Amino acid sequence: MRAIITAAIISGLSNVAAAQDPVQPRPRNLAKWEWQPGVTSASLALDGFEPISSAGLSWPDGRQAVMIVWRMGDKVRTCVLSYDASMVETGDACKAPVAPASE
């Protein structure tokens, strides 16, 4: 019985290790996110995009970052706003999905 349990655990661990392999080649035909120079959360809001989700991150030194997902119709954008320890905005940059290049 002990041998069966041990074999099951080893088998399960080897499957988990294989599933978590971080070195997977990225297929060339996948869409990706690209930075959009000059686009900010404020410009998206003024253009009619609506925030649909957000998440905040904190660093031990007091810096903060907020990621916001915006949507207007079938268009989606993600933005990262960054703040210093005094909550002064230090950055606002957005990405848009880009279709893969045809080969």
ABEGO torsion letter per residue (X at the ends): XAAAAAAAAAAAAAAAAAAABABBBBBAABBBBBBBBGBBAAAAAAAGBBBABBBBBBBAAGBBBBBBBBBBEABBBBBBBBBBAAGBBABBBBBBBBBBBBX
